[in-house]
Amino acid sequence: MRAGLRRELLHIATDLSALADNPNDLRHGFDLLTRSYRTPAADAARAALRAHPAIQPLLAERYWGPWPTKEALQALPPGSLGQSYARWFADAGGRPLPDPVLDPGTDGDDQWLHQRVRHTHDLWHVVSGCPPTAAGEAALSAINVMQLRWPGSAMLVGADLMHRCLEGPLTGEPDLGEAVAYGLELGARSGPLLAQRWEEGWGRPLADWREQLGIAAIVAQGPFARAAAAAGAAGGG
């Protein structure tokens, strides 16, 4: 093992220990993700994404469609992707994730992949029905494991489950094990989320997007079904 990778893994171990103690430790969470991008597993994941036939067309044009203002999204029809996204974002506190930290000189394709994943993170929450809670974030990390093979996402899932073993179930939320199982199943069965041109369908019903991706039944039967139904319901508040 090369010395640089060994140092990164030691830092990652420190991050994992902190996250197992407190999954809401954002500093260690983002540090873990950043360091995980430099691992051989991340290299393999990016190579697989670049070679994916459904993702390649978006990557070739570095696709990035229009993102309306919050007010424009809120004015879209109830139950649409855009309005559901605006409502979800407000419930989450209106704080977008910071941009991924990548090494200087990172290939342009990989820059686009990381930026696209980070920028659409909240949209994936909406489409999958995962709320902005500890269990919802654990489920989305599991989706990332299946859809992206991100090593950092797998590590976050591991830290979440370790915390569950140490501290017991969360009060008022689905069990973390159930949330992770849901995310793994949805991620395995869904069409590729990274290949979607979300910006061309802000006004489409969220229910239509779920049908297109093949996940409508999974979302309706999952541990977050009530919140997901409210997000996709016409006129849901």
Secondary structure, 3 states (H helix, E strand, C coil): CCHHHHHHHHHHHHHHHHHHHCCCCHHHHHHHHHHHCCCHHHHHHHHHHHHCCCCHHHHHHCCCCCCCCHHHHHCCCCCEHHHHHHHHHHHCCCCCCCCCCCCCCCCHHHHHHHHHHHHCHHHHHHHHCCCCCHHHHHHHHHHHHHHHCCHHHHHHHHHHHHHHHHHCCCCCCCCHHHHHHHHHHHHHHCCCHHHCCHHHCCCCEHHHHHHHHCCHHHHHHCCCHHHHHHHHCCCCC
